[in-house]
């Protein structure tokens, strides 16, 4: 998942991201290292926070924008 890449490029610490999304910093760390998988609600929260698509977060596309069908 591109979470760490997005977080660092936006200048957001793990703690700030955790606080903004009402999560635990340890959970953010585990999502970034891949030792924990995000559920749908968490993926949506990350996508909305960084204004990217879930497919971009999951590295299914290199296009961060939402695609209209």
PyMOL Python script that loads the backbone (N, CA, C, O; Angstrom):
from pymol import cmd

cmd.read_pdbstr("""\
ATOM      1  N   UNK A   1       0.844  -1.173   0.000  1.00  0.00           N
ATOM      2  CA  UNK A   1       0.000   0.000   0.000  1.00  0.00           C
ATOM      3  C   UNK A   1       0.892   1.240   0.000  1.00  0.00           C
ATOM      4  O   UNK A   1       1.975   1.240   0.586  1.00  0.00           O
ATOM      5  N   UNK A   2       0.432   2.276  -0.653  1.00  0.00           N
ATOM      6  CA  UNK A   2       1.190   3.517  -0.792  1.00  0.00           C
ATOM      7  C   UNK A   2       0.996   4.478   0.377  1.00  0.00           C
ATOM      8  O   UNK A   2       1.322   5.659   0.258  1.00  0.00           O
ATOM      9  N   UNK A   3       0.496   4.018   1.456  1.00  0.00           N
ATOM     10  CA  UNK A   3       0.173   4.903   2.570  1.00  0.00           C
ATOM     11  C   UNK A   3       1.382   5.696   3.046  1.00  0.00           C
ATOM     12  O   UNK A   3       1.297   6.915   3.195  1.00  0.00           O
ATOM     13  N   UNK A   4       2.489   5.035   3.283  1.00  0.00           N
ATOM     14  CA  UNK A   4       3.679   5.719   3.791  1.00  0.00           C
ATOM     15  C   UNK A   4       4.176   6.759   2.792  1.00  0.00           C
ATOM     16  O   UNK A   4       4.525   7.877   3.171  1.00  0.00           O
ATOM     17  N   UNK A   5       4.204   6.387   1.529  1.00  0.00           N
ATOM     18  CA  UNK A   5       4.637   7.303   0.474  1.00  0.00           C
ATOM     19  C   UNK A   5       3.769   8.568   0.452  1.00  0.00           C
ATOM     20  O   UNK A   5       4.291   9.681   0.380  1.00  0.00           O
ATOM     21  N   UNK A   6       2.460   8.394   0.515  1.00  0.00           N
ATOM     22  CA  UNK A   6       1.544   9.534   0.531  1.00  0.00           C
ATOM     23  C   UNK A   6       1.729  10.376   1.781  1.00  0.00           C
ATOM     24  O   UNK A   6       1.790  11.604   1.715  1.00  0.00           O
ATOM     25  N   UNK A   7       1.817   9.712   2.907  1.00  0.00           N
ATOM     26  CA  UNK A   7       1.951  10.423   4.181  1.00  0.00           C
ATOM     27  C   UNK A   7       3.211  11.290   4.191  1.00  0.00           C
ATOM     28  O   UNK A   7       3.162  12.461   4.567  1.00  0.00           O
ATOM     29  N   UNK A   8       4.323  10.715   3.780  1.00  0.00           N
ATOM     30  CA  UNK A   8       5.590  11.454   3.793  1.00  0.00           C
ATOM     31  C   UNK A   8       5.569  12.588   2.770  1.00  0.00           C
ATOM     32  O   UNK A   8       6.029  13.692   3.061  1.00  0.00           O
ATOM     33  N   UNK A   9       5.038  12.325   1.578  1.00  0.00           N
ATOM     34  CA  UNK A   9       5.011  13.365   0.538  1.00  0.00           C
ATOM     35  C   UNK A   9       4.136  14.552   0.942  1.00  0.00           C
ATOM     36  O   UNK A   9       4.343  15.668   0.465  1.00  0.00           O
ATOM     37  N   UNK A  10       3.171  14.317   1.811  1.00  0.00           N
ATOM     38  CA  UNK A  10       2.293  15.400   2.279  1.00  0.00           C
ATOM     39  C   UNK A  10       2.782  16.015   3.593  1.00  0.00           C
ATOM     40  O   UNK A  10       2.165  16.944   4.115  1.00  0.00           O
ATOM     41  N   UNK A  11       3.886  15.496   4.119  1.00  0.00           N
ATOM     42  CA  UNK A  11       4.438  16.047   5.348  1.00  0.00           C
ATOM     43  C   UNK A  11       3.612  15.761   6.581  1.00  0.00           C
ATOM     44  O   UNK A  11       3.559  16.577   7.501  1.00  0.00           O
ATOM     45  N   UNK A  12       2.962  14.604   6.607  1.00  0.00           N
ATOM     46  CA  UNK A  12       2.092  14.222   7.724  1.00  0.00           C
ATOM     47  C   UNK A  12       2.783  13.118   8.527  1.00  0.00           C
ATOM     48  O   UNK A  12       3.236  12.123   7.961  1.00  0.00           O
ATOM     49  N   UNK A  13       2.859  13.298   9.829  1.00  0.00           N
ATOM     50  CA  UNK A  13       3.451  12.265  10.687  1.00  0.00           C
ATOM     51  C   UNK A  13       2.441  11.144  10.922  1.00  0.00           C
ATOM     52  O   UNK A  13       1.240  11.321  10.720  1.00  0.00           O
ATOM     53  N   UNK A  14       2.942  10.006  11.346  1.00  0.00           N
ATOM     54  CA  UNK A  14       2.042   8.904  11.704  1.00  0.00           C
ATOM     55  C   UNK A  14       1.088   9.335  12.805  1.00  0.00           C
ATOM     56  O   UNK A  14      -0.096   9.001  12.777  1.00  0.00           O
ATOM     57  N   UNK A  15       1.602  10.072  13.766  1.00  0.00           N
ATOM     58  CA  UNK A  15       0.769  10.507  14.885  1.00  0.00           C
ATOM     59  C   UNK A  15      -0.339  11.449  14.413  1.00  0.00           C
ATOM     60  O   UNK A  15      -1.489  11.304  14.827  1.00  0.00           O
ATOM     61  N   UNK A  16      -0.004  12.411  13.551  1.00  0.00           N
ATOM     62  CA  UNK A  16      -1.026  13.343  13.051  1.00  0.00           C
ATOM     63  C   UNK A  16      -2.087  12.595  12.255  1.00  0.00           C
ATOM     64  O   UNK A  16      -3.280  12.844  12.425  1.00  0.00           O
ATOM     65  N   UNK A  17      -1.662  11.686  11.394  1.00  0.00           N
ATOM     66  CA  UNK A  17      -2.620  10.910  10.617  1.00  0.00           C
ATOM     67  C   UNK A  17      -3.535  10.112  11.543  1.00  0.00           C
ATOM     68  O   UNK A  17      -4.751  10.079  11.353  1.00  0.00           O
ATOM     69  N   UNK A  18      -2.943   9.479  12.533  1.00  0.00           N
ATOM     70  CA  UNK A  18      -3.727   8.697  13.492  1.00  0.00           C
ATOM     71  C   UNK A  18      -4.734   9.582  14.234  1.00  0.00           C
ATOM     72  O   UNK A  18      -5.898   9.209  14.385  1.00  0.00           O
ATOM     73  N   UNK A  19      -4.293  10.733  14.689  1.00  0.00           N
ATOM     74  CA  UNK A  19      -5.192  11.638  15.404  1.00  0.00           C
ATOM     75  C   UNK A  19      -6.302  12.169  14.496  1.00  0.00           C
ATOM     76  O   UNK A  19      -7.464  12.234  14.899  1.00  0.00           O
ATOM     77  N   UNK A  20      -5.936  12.548  13.263  1.00  0.00           N
ATOM     78  CA  UNK A  20      -6.926  13.085  12.329  1.00  0.00           C
ATOM     79  C   UNK A  20      -7.991  12.063  11.973  1.00  0.00           C
ATOM     80  O   UNK A  20      -9.146  12.422  11.743  1.00  0.00           O
ATOM     81  N   UNK A  21      -7.606  10.779  11.925  1.00  0.00           N
ATOM     82  CA  UNK A  21      -8.545   9.729  11.543  1.00  0.00           C
ATOM     83  C   UNK A  21      -9.067   8.926  12.734  1.00  0.00           C
ATOM     84  O   UNK A  21      -9.718   7.894  12.569  1.00  0.00           O
ATOM     85  N   UNK A  22      -8.768   9.422  13.940  1.00  0.00           N
ATOM     86  CA  UNK A  22      -9.226   8.759  15.165  1.00  0.00           C
ATOM     87  C   UNK A  22      -8.776   7.300  15.212  1.00  0.00           C
ATOM     88  O   UNK A  22      -9.563   6.392  15.479  1.00  0.00           O
ATOM     89  N   UNK A  23      -7.483   7.107  14.944  1.00  0.00           N
ATOM     90  CA  UNK A  23      -6.879   5.780  14.959  1.00  0.00           C
ATOM     91  C   UNK A  23      -5.702   5.781  15.925  1.00  0.00           C
ATOM     92  O   UNK A  23      -5.381   6.795  16.545  1.00  0.00           O
ATOM     93  N   UNK A  24      -5.079   4.638  16.033  1.00  0.00           N
ATOM     94  CA  UNK A  24      -3.915   4.460  16.866  1.00  0.00           C
ATOM     95  C   UNK A  24      -2.664   4.548  15.997  1.00  0.00           C
ATOM     96  O   UNK A  24      -2.654   4.020  14.885  1.00  0.00           O
ATOM     97  N   UNK A  25      -1.610   5.204  16.482  1.00  0.00           N
ATOM     98  CA  UNK A  25      -0.375   5.325  15.711  1.00  0.00           C
ATOM     99  C   UNK A  25       0.218   3.957  15.374  1.00  0.00           C
ATOM    100  O   UNK A  25       0.776   3.775  14.292  1.00  0.00           O
ATOM    101  N   UNK A  26       0.103   3.013  16.274  1.00  0.00           N
ATOM    102  CA  UNK A  26       0.616   1.671  16.007  1.00  0.00           C
ATOM    103  C   UNK A  26      -0.105   1.024  14.826  1.00  0.00           C
ATOM    104  O   UNK A  26       0.508   0.294  14.047  1.00  0.00           O
ATOM    105  N   UNK A  27      -1.382   1.286  14.694  1.00  0.00           N
ATOM    106  CA  UNK A  27      -2.135   0.752  13.551  1.00  0.00           C
ATOM    107  C   UNK A  27      -1.617   1.345  12.247  1.00  0.00           C
ATOM    108  O   UNK A  27      -1.447   0.627  11.262  1.00  0.00           O
ATOM    109  N   UNK A  28      -1.367   2.647  12.237  1.00  0.00           N
ATOM    110  CA  UNK A  28      -0.824   3.297  11.044  1.00  0.00           C
ATOM    111  C   UNK A  28       0.500   2.653  10.668  1.00  0.00           C
ATOM    112  O   UNK A  28       0.736   2.353   9.498  1.00  0.00           O
ATOM    113  N   UNK A  29       1.357   2.441  11.645  1.00  0.00           N
ATOM    114  CA  UNK A  29       2.654   1.808  11.397  1.00  0.00           C
ATOM    115  C   UNK A  29       2.480   0.420  10.803  1.00  0.00           C
ATOM    116  O   UNK A  29       3.186   0.052   9.864  1.00  0.00           O
ATOM    117  N   UNK A  30       1.557  -0.343  11.336  1.00  0.00           N
ATOM    118  CA  UNK A  30       1.326  -1.707  10.837  1.00  0.00           C
ATOM    119  C   UNK A  30       0.753  -1.708   9.422  1.00  0.00           C
ATOM    120  O   UNK A  30       1.095  -2.577   8.619  1.00  0.00           O
ATOM    121  N   UNK A  31      -0.118  -0.741   9.106  1.00  0.00           N
ATOM    122  CA  UNK A  31      -0.623  -0.630   7.738  1.00  0.00           C
ATOM    123  C   UNK A  31       0.539  -0.323   6.787  1.00  0.00           C
ATOM    124  O   UNK A  31       0.623  -0.885   5.695  1.00  0.00           O
ATOM    125  N   UNK A  32       1.423   0.566   7.212  1.00  0.00           N
ATOM    126  CA  UNK A  32       2.546   0.960   6.358  1.00  0.00           C
ATOM    127  C   UNK A  32       3.539  -0.171   6.130  1.00  0.00           C
ATOM    128  O   UNK A  32       4.107  -0.278   5.043  1.00  0.00           O
ATOM    129  N   UNK A  33       3.752  -0.992   7.103  1.00  0.00           N
ATOM    130  CA  UNK A  33       4.710  -2.093   6.946  1.00  0.00           C
ATOM    131  C   UNK A  33       4.082  -3.334   6.325  1.00  0.00           C
ATOM    132  O   UNK A  33       4.787  -4.270   5.948  1.00  0.00           O
ATOM    133  N   UNK A  34       2.768  -3.341   6.222  1.00  0.00           N
ATOM    134  CA  UNK A  34       2.084  -4.486   5.641  1.00  0.00           C
ATOM    135  C   UNK A  34       1.815  -5.601   6.625  1.00  0.00           C
ATOM    136  O   UNK A  34       1.364  -6.676   6.230  1.00  0.00           O
ATOM    137  N   UNK A  35       2.081  -5.369   7.895  1.00  0.00           N
ATOM    138  CA  UNK A  35       1.805  -6.407   8.888  1.00  0.00           C
ATOM    139  C   UNK A  35       0.330  -6.424   9.294  1.00  0.00           C
ATOM    140  O   UNK A  35      -0.115  -7.315  10.018  1.00  0.00           O
ATOM    141  N   UNK A  36      -0.420  -5.426   8.816  1.00  0.00           N
ATOM    142  CA  UNK A  36      -1.864  -5.378   9.056  1.00  0.00           C
ATOM    143  C   UNK A  36      -2.552  -4.908   7.788  1.00  0.00           C
ATOM    144  O   UNK A  36      -2.072  -3.993   7.119  1.00  0.00           O
ATOM    145  N   UNK A  37      -3.681  -5.535   7.453  1.00  0.00           N
ATOM    146  CA  UNK A  37      -4.458  -5.160   6.273  1.00  0.00           C
ATOM    147  C   UNK A  37      -5.596  -4.227   6.677  1.00  0.00           C
ATOM    148  O   UNK A  37      -6.289  -4.464   7.666  1.00  0.00           O
ATOM    149  N   UNK A  38      -5.777  -3.167   5.901  1.00  0.00           N
ATOM    150  CA  UNK A  38      -6.854  -2.219   6.173  1.00  0.00           C
ATOM    151  C   UNK A  38      -8.192  -2.778   5.708  1.00  0.00           C
ATOM    152  O   UNK A  38      -8.277  -3.388   4.642  1.00  0.00           O
ATOM    153  N   UNK A  39      -9.236  -2.573   6.505  1.00  0.00           N
ATOM    154  CA  UNK A  39     -10.579  -2.965   6.089  1.00  0.00           C
ATOM    155  C   UNK A  39     -11.144  -1.879   5.156  1.00  0.00           C
ATOM    156  O   UNK A  39     -10.501  -0.856   4.926  1.00  0.00           O
ATOM    157  N   UNK A  40     -12.344  -2.114   4.629  1.00  0.00           N
ATOM    158  CA  UNK A  40     -12.928  -1.179   3.675  1.00  0.00           C
ATOM    159  C   UNK A  40     -13.089   0.225   4.247  1.00  0.00           C
ATOM    160  O   UNK A  40     -12.761   1.208   3.583  1.00  0.00           O
ATOM    161  N   UNK A  41     -13.586   0.321   5.456  1.00  0.00           N
ATOM    162  CA  UNK A  41     -13.798   1.638   6.065  1.00  0.00           C
ATOM    163  C   UNK A  41     -12.489   2.390   6.224  1.00  0.00           C
ATOM    164  O   UNK A  41     -12.435   3.603   6.019  1.00  0.00           O
ATOM    165  N   UNK A  42     -11.442   1.678   6.586  1.00  0.00           N
ATOM    166  CA  UNK A  42     -10.131   2.308   6.761  1.00  0.00           C
ATOM    167  C   UNK A  42      -9.564   2.740   5.420  1.00  0.00           C
ATOM    168  O   UNK A  42      -9.002   3.830   5.310  1.00  0.00           O
ATOM    169  N   UNK A  43      -9.703   1.904   4.399  1.00  0.00           N
ATOM    170  CA  UNK A  43      -9.241   2.282   3.064  1.00  0.00           C
ATOM    171  C   UNK A  43      -9.960   3.536   2.570  1.00  0.00           C
ATOM    172  O   UNK A  43      -9.341   4.429   1.991  1.00  0.00           O
ATOM    173  N   UNK A  44     -11.261   3.593   2.803  1.00  0.00           N
ATOM    174  CA  UNK A  44     -12.024   4.775   2.405  1.00  0.00           C
ATOM    175  C   UNK A  44     -11.524   6.005   3.159  1.00  0.00           C
ATOM    176  O   UNK A  44     -11.370   7.072   2.565  1.00  0.00           O
ATOM    177  N   UNK A  45     -11.272   5.868   4.443  1.00  0.00           N
ATOM    178  CA  UNK A  45     -10.779   6.990   5.242  1.00  0.00           C
ATOM    179  C   UNK A  45      -9.430   7.488   4.718  1.00  0.00           C
ATOM    180  O   UNK A  45      -9.220   8.696   4.602  1.00  0.00           O
ATOM    181  N   UNK A  46      -8.520   6.570   4.401  1.00  0.00           N
ATOM    182  CA  UNK A  46      -7.211   6.958   3.857  1.00  0.00           C
ATOM    183  C   UNK A  46      -7.376   7.644   2.505  1.00  0.00           C
ATOM    184  O   UNK A  46      -6.752   8.675   2.254  1.00  0.00           O
ATOM    185  N   UNK A  47      -8.205   7.085   1.640  1.00  0.00           N
ATOM    186  CA  UNK A  47      -8.414   7.648   0.305  1.00  0.00           C
ATOM    187  C   UNK A  47      -9.003   9.055   0.396  1.00  0.00           C
ATOM    188  O   UNK A  47      -8.570   9.958  -0.320  1.00  0.00           O
ATOM    189  N   UNK A  48      -9.974   9.239   1.264  1.00  0.00           N
ATOM    190  CA  UNK A  48     -10.575  10.560   1.426  1.00  0.00           C
ATOM    191  C   UNK A  48      -9.593  11.553   2.039  1.00  0.00           C
ATOM    192  O   UNK A  48      -9.546  12.714   1.632  1.00  0.00           O
ATOM    193  N   UNK A  49      -8.824  11.110   2.997  1.00  0.00           N
ATOM    194  CA  UNK A  49      -7.848  11.983   3.668  1.00  0.00           C
ATOM    195  C   UNK A  49      -6.822  12.516   2.674  1.00  0.00           C
ATOM    196  O   UNK A  49      -6.500  13.704   2.683  1.00  0.00           O
ATOM    197  N   UNK A  50      -6.310  11.639   1.821  1.00  0.00           N
ATOM    198  CA  UNK A  50      -5.272  12.025   0.867  1.00  0.00           C
ATOM    199  C   UNK A  50      -5.835  12.389  -0.511  1.00  0.00           C
ATOM    200  O   UNK A  50      -5.080  12.727  -1.422  1.00  0.00           O
ATOM    201  N   UNK A  51      -7.169  12.320  -0.662  1.00  0.00           N
ATOM    202  CA  UNK A  51      -7.835  12.660  -1.905  1.00  0.00           C
ATOM    203  C   UNK A  51      -7.290  11.859  -3.090  1.00  0.00           C
ATOM    204  O   UNK A  51      -6.955  12.412  -4.137  1.00  0.00           O
ATOM    205  N   UNK A  52      -7.213  10.555  -2.895  1.00  0.00           N
ATOM    206  CA  UNK A  52      -6.776   9.630  -3.947  1.00  0.00           C
ATOM    207  C   UNK A  52      -7.779   8.479  -4.020  1.00  0.00           C
ATOM    208  O   UNK A  52      -8.623   8.313  -3.140  1.00  0.00           O
ATOM    209  N   UNK A  53      -7.668   7.700  -5.074  1.00  0.00           N
ATOM    210  CA  UNK A  53      -8.554   6.546  -5.206  1.00  0.00           C
ATOM    211  C   UNK A  53      -8.034   5.379  -4.367  1.00  0.00           C
ATOM    212  O   UNK A  53      -6.848   5.312  -4.044  1.00  0.00           O
ATOM    213  N   UNK A  54      -8.918   4.484  -4.027  1.00  0.00           N
ATOM    214  CA  UNK A  54      -8.517   3.279  -3.300  1.00  0.00           C
ATOM    215  C   UNK A  54      -7.609   2.423  -4.176  1.00  0.00           C
ATOM    216  O   UNK A  54      -6.673   1.802  -3.674  1.00  0.00           O
ATOM    217  N   UNK A  55      -7.874   2.382  -5.472  1.00  0.00           N
ATOM    218  CA  UNK A  55      -6.997   1.632  -6.372  1.00  0.00           C
ATOM    219  C   UNK A  55      -5.572   2.180  -6.327  1.00  0.00           C
ATOM    220  O   UNK A  55      -4.611   1.413  -6.395  1.00  0.00           O
ATOM    221  N   UNK A  56      -5.434   3.485  -6.215  1.00  0.00           N
ATOM    222  CA  UNK A  56      -4.101   4.077  -6.110  1.00  0.00           C
ATOM    223  C   UNK A  56      -3.434   3.656  -4.797  1.00  0.00           C
ATOM    224  O   UNK A  56      -2.256   3.298  -4.782  1.00  0.00           O
ATOM    225  N   UNK A  57      -4.184   3.700  -3.712  1.00  0.00           N
ATOM    226  CA  UNK A  57      -3.650   3.265  -2.416  1.00  0.00           C
ATOM    227  C   UNK A  57      -3.159   1.825  -2.470  1.00  0.00           C
ATOM    228  O   UNK A  57      -2.122   1.491  -1.896  1.00  0.00           O
ATOM    229  N   UNK A  58      -3.908   0.980  -3.160  1.00  0.00           N
ATOM    230  CA  UNK A  58      -3.595  -0.447  -3.220  1.00  0.00           C
ATOM    231  C   UNK A  58      -2.626  -0.795  -4.353  1.00  0.00           C
ATOM    232  O   UNK A  58      -2.357  -1.967  -4.616  1.00  0.00           O
ATOM    233  N   UNK A  59      -2.104   0.246  -5.022  1.00  0.00           N
ATOM    234  CA  UNK A  59      -1.126   0.086  -6.099  1.00  0.00           C
ATOM    235  C   UNK A  59      -1.679  -0.686  -7.298  1.00  0.00           C
ATOM    236  O   UNK A  59      -0.942  -1.377  -8.001  1.00  0.00           O
ATOM    237  N   UNK A  60      -2.979  -0.556  -7.515  1.00  0.00           N
ATOM    238  CA  UNK A  60      -3.603  -1.181  -8.689  1.00  0.00           C
ATOM    239  C   UNK A  60      -3.520  -0.263  -9.899  1.00  0.00           C
ATOM    240  O   UNK A  60      -3.744  -0.695 -11.029  1.00  0.00           O
ATOM    241  N   UNK A  61      -3.195   1.008  -9.662  1.00  0.00           N
ATOM    242  CA  UNK A  61      -3.015   1.993 -10.723  1.00  0.00           C
ATOM    243  C   UNK A  61      -1.989   3.019 -10.260  1.00  0.00           C
ATOM    244  O   UNK A  61      -1.768   3.196  -9.062  1.00  0.00           O
ATOM    245  N   UNK A  62      -1.370   3.686 -11.214  1.00  0.00           N
ATOM    246  CA  UNK A  62      -0.452   4.771 -10.892  1.00  0.00           C
ATOM    247  C   UNK A  62      -1.137   6.124 -10.995  1.00  0.00           C
ATOM    248  O   UNK A  62      -0.512   7.163 -10.780  1.00  0.00           O
ATOM    249  N   UNK A  63      -2.423   6.108 -11.324  1.00  0.00           N
ATOM    250  CA  UNK A  63      -3.208   7.330 -11.435  1.00  0.00           C
ATOM    251  C   UNK A  63      -3.916   7.570 -10.105  1.00  0.00           C
ATOM    252  O   UNK A  63      -4.804   6.800  -9.738  1.00  0.00           O
ATOM    253  N   UNK A  64      -3.542   8.622  -9.374  1.00  0.00           N
ATOM    254  CA  UNK A  64      -4.143   8.858  -8.049  1.00  0.00           C
ATOM    255  C   UNK A  64      -5.566   9.396  -8.081  1.00  0.00           C
ATOM    256  O   UNK A  64      -6.235   9.428  -7.048  1.00  0.00           O
ATOM    257  N   UNK A  65      -6.038   9.817  -9.244  1.00  0.00           N
ATOM    258  CA  UNK A  65      -7.373  10.435  -9.305  1.00  0.00           C
ATOM    259  C   UNK A  65      -8.451   9.371  -9.434  1.00  0.00           C
ATOM    260  O   UNK A  65      -8.197   8.229  -9.817  1.00  0.00           O
ATOM    261  N   UNK A  66      -9.648   9.788  -9.102  1.00  0.00           N
ATOM    262  CA  UNK A  66     -10.815   8.914  -9.233  1.00  0.00           C
ATOM    263  C   UNK A  66     -11.173   8.800 -10.700  1.00  0.00           C
ATOM    264  O   UNK A  66     -11.099   9.781 -11.440  1.00  0.00           O
ATOM    265  N   UNK A  67     -11.553   7.634 -11.114  1.00  0.00           N
ATOM    266  CA  UNK A  67     -11.939   7.415 -12.507  1.00  0.00           C
ATOM    267  C   UNK A  67     -13.456   7.315 -12.603  1.00  0.00           C
ATOM    268  O   UNK A  67     -14.078   6.498 -11.924  1.00  0.00           O
ATOM    269  N   UNK A  68     -14.041   8.150 -13.447  1.00  0.00           N
ATOM    270  CA  UNK A  68     -15.485   8.106 -13.658  1.00  0.00           C
ATOM    271  C   UNK A  68     -15.810   7.062 -14.697  1.00  0.00           C
ATOM    272  O   UNK A  68     -15.091   6.904 -15.684  1.00  0.00           O
ATOM    273  N   UNK A  69     -16.887   6.357 -14.474  1.00  0.00           N
ATOM    274  CA  UNK A  69     -17.302   5.326 -15.439  1.00  0.00           C
ATOM    275  C   UNK A  69     -18.509   5.767 -16.203  1.00  0.00           C
ATOM    276  O   UNK A  69     -19.001   5.031 -17.059  1.00  0.00           O
TER     277      UNK A  69
END
""", "prot")
cmd.dss("prot")
cmd.show_as("cartoon", "prot")
cmd.util.cbc("prot")
cmd.orient("prot")
